[in-house]
């Protein structure tokens, strides 16, 4: 499971609210790295809002659905998935490079 921090936007009675949210992404990575250390993402099976924070309190997906509806939560989950995918391979390659550098230093 991969986790991605992004924003959940709610159009509430007090106005537009942008809350920090954590999305759980189920993705399969290739088992081989290319010459630059990258592994590619083979597929993503799901992206689901795990939690979000409002007024300092952790909230659930069910609360978001109650406030903005299932379709809007799913739309924002898709946006988070695309956002994560744009940087996931590079982030993973950076982590691998840090690991290799640490191993070489030992």
Secondary structure, 3 states (H helix, E strand, C coil): CEEEEEEEEEEECCEEEEEEEEEEEEEEECCCCCCCCCCCEEEEEEEEEEEEEECCEEECHHHHHHHHCHHHHHHHHHHHHHHHHHHHHHHHHHHHHHHHHHHHHC
